[in-house]
Amino acid sequence: MQNHFDLFQLPQRFQLDQARLDAAYREVQNKVHPDKFVQASDAEKRVAMQWATRANEAYQTLKKPLKRATYLCELQGVDLETESNTSMPPAFLMQQMEWREAFDDARRTGDSEAMLTLENELRSALRLKLEQVGQVLEAGDFTAASQHIRACMFLEKFMADIAAMDE
C-alpha cells in the first residue's frame, strides 16, 4: 500500500510545499469523490468512499507539521513510544516545571497578562522545537526526531490546557 506522500506524489520529507499538498489533495478528491459515483455499483461506491476517506486522513496527517514528523518516523520504523517513554533532557524538564509554576501562579492570581506571556513563550518554544524536528529529520536522525516530537506534543498539550482554561 502506498504511503501518504506517494498518494499525493510528494517527496517524503518534512519540509513540504503546502500549496502543492493542497492541489494534490484536491486532485485526488476530484477523482474519488462519492458524487462522481452516484450511478456506480455498490462495490464501486464503497471503493470510492474508502479512497476519499484515505485521502482525507493522509491530507490531515501531512498538513500538520507535528503529525507529518510523527508519520515520517513511523515510516522509518521509529516508534515514538508516547505512552511509555516520557524521558526528556533535564533542561527541558526544568523548563517544563518553570512553565507549570508560571501557569499555576497566573491562574491562581487571575493574571491574564502573565497567562498571555506564557502562551507566547510556549508558542515560540514550539516553533523552535519544530525547526529542530525538521533539521534532525532532514539529517535522517529519526530517533533524535522522536525526542523532539515528544517535546512538541507536550507543548501542544500544555497550550491546549491553557486554551481550555480560557474557555
Residue pairs with C-beta under 8 A, 6 or more apart in sequence:
3 12
3 75
4 57
4 58
4 61
4 62
4 71
5 11
5 12
5 62
6 12
7 28
7 54
7 55
7 58
8 21
8 24
8 25
8 28
8 58
8 59
8 62
9 24
10 16
10 17
10 20
10 21
10 24
10 62
12 72
12 75
13 72
13 137
13 138
14 65
14 68
14 69
14 72
14 133
14 134
14 137
14 138
15 134
15 138
16 62
16 68
18 63
21 59
21 62
21 63
25 55
25 58
25 59
28 51
28 55
29 52
29 55
30 36
31 51
32 48
32 51
32 52
32 55
33 48
33 52
34 45
34 48
34 49
34 52
36 48
37 44
37 45
37 48
40 48
60 67
61 67
61 68
61 71
62 68
62 71
65 130
65 133
65 134
66 130
66 133
66 149
66 152
66 153
66 156
69 130
69 133
69 134
69 137
69 145
69 149
69 152
70 80
70 149
72 137
72 142
72 145
73 79
73 80
73 137
73 142
73 145
73 146
73 149
74 80
76 142
78 142
78 143
78 145
78 146
79 146
80 146
80 149
80 150
81 146
82 150
82 153
85 150
86 150
87 147
88 96
88 147
88 150
88 151
88 154
89 147
92 151
95 125
96 154
99 118
99 121
99 122
99 158
102 114
102 118
103 115
103 118
103 158
103 161
103 162
105 111
105 114
106 112
106 114
106 115
106 118
107 115
107 165
115 162
115 166
118 162
119 159
119 162
122 155
122 158
122 159
122 162
123 159
125 155
126 152
126 155
126 156
126 159
129 148
129 151
129 152
129 155
130 152
132 148
133 145
133 148
133 149
133 152
136 142
136 144
136 145
136 148
137 145
